[in-house]
Amino acid sequence: MKTIQAQDKEIFDLIKKEEKRQVQTIDLIASENYPSRAVRAALTSLFVAKYSEGRPYKRYYGGMENVDVLETLVEERAKKAFGLGEDWAVNVQPYSGSPANYAVYRGLLDRGDTILSLDLSHGGHLTHGSPVSLSGIDFHIVHYMVDQRTQRLDYGAIGELAIEARPKLIIAGYSAYSRIIDFEAFGKIAQKVGAYLMCDIAHIAGLIVGKAHPSPFPHADVVTTTTHKTLRGPRGAMIICREGLRDKIFPKVFPGLQGGPHNHTIAALGVALKEAVTPAFRRYASQVVKNAQALAKHLQAHDFEIVSGGTDNHVMLVDLRNKEIRGKQAQELLESAGIVTNRNTIPFDPNTPFNPSGVRFGTPAVTTRGMKEREMKQIASWISEVISTPESASRVKKEVASFCKQFPIP
Ligand SMILES: Cc1ncc(COP(=O)(O)O)c(C=O)c1O
């Protein structure tokens, strides 16, 4: 830091301002988290300077004696974290979740083939076939939705749609779905229609490693994940597929989409994966869920509607229609009170994604800061107060900043 301060005051000042913003606010964005200091230290290592195009021990550059050992070690740690044997192949090179997903599609499908996935406005991700994503441009997309009454996945309906649509790939795993995903049911549907099953566990990877959500691996052909959400690693991604699919998928990462792997990120992922197999991480994963359930319960006590009636994981969607406020305004108001969230569509939303009817709350980051159920009650009370009495925002902001001092970022 001292070096940056001496050489580049402009960037140094921005880093310090961002640190202050993060320290003084409550981060309820479900896809964000704070990696440990050890993970962040690995990100600044000299691995950043090394090119290593290719796969371990099959590279195009010299100077590989440490990078090859590193990448192989991190692949092994990923297998250990998810309890996988020799029949799985791991690729830790994808720069992020979006290119990881696209590499899988281009590896397993021909352009125009059918993908069956959850609609974006029901909790799916852009890269699961949204018309503005290359996934939606290059492939024929059929979407399933959550059930209108229960706001949960209806596996019977998804099975029927799969028989009708005959997809070559089915995607399970989402950005805004608060219930346990029945990967076994998806496996059966995929088998019945002869489709590949891809599980995108970007959001819940840490819960799976920490045994707070069932694993997709017994049922999936390929699993993709980001590494920076509940897993608490660096920004990055992994593709883990059945050995037999390795030669189809991995060449789409390199040379198909990418050049040199980001070795500093891979080193940091290795550190995160070692942390993730500890009893402390298992306690963390369980606390993330307990906190989400507590936050949902206390919000309900303040008359907030939680989509599907609650949460089984780290995330919840709040339907704001009974509060006479839309998602964009709620997000902005909460931010002015030091509570950072994101607006979100709710299933069957009558409003637009730019100004939808809901907000999404998640507990991975606040749990990393050491907050527990008691603090969730306090946060729910602030949310309620600010939404019902916007004038309270500046006072709440001060209270939030003082509260945050008790919960330092690691
Ligand atoms: C389910 C899911 N898949 C993929 C991604 C894409 O990850 P990235 O933003 O790293 O490209 C996200 C990101 O939020 C996600 O929620």
The ligand as a Gaussian input file, in Angstrom:
#p B3LYP/6-31G(d) Opt

LIG

0 1
 C      -25.507000     -18.684000     -11.249000
 C      -24.417000     -17.809000     -11.805000
 N      -23.676000     -18.270000     -12.819000
 C      -22.701000     -17.532000     -13.362000
 C      -22.393000     -16.267000     -12.901000
 C      -21.380000     -15.446000     -13.625000
 O      -20.251000     -15.182000     -12.919000
 P      -19.290000     -13.964000     -13.297000
 O      -19.951000     -12.722000     -12.859000
 O      -18.049000     -14.316000     -12.537000
 O      -19.059000     -14.000000     -14.781000
 C      -23.125000     -15.751000     -11.818000
 C      -22.810000     -14.409000     -11.296000
 O      -23.466000     -13.781000     -10.557000
 C      -24.191000     -16.541000     -11.275000
 O      -24.957000     -16.070000     -10.282000

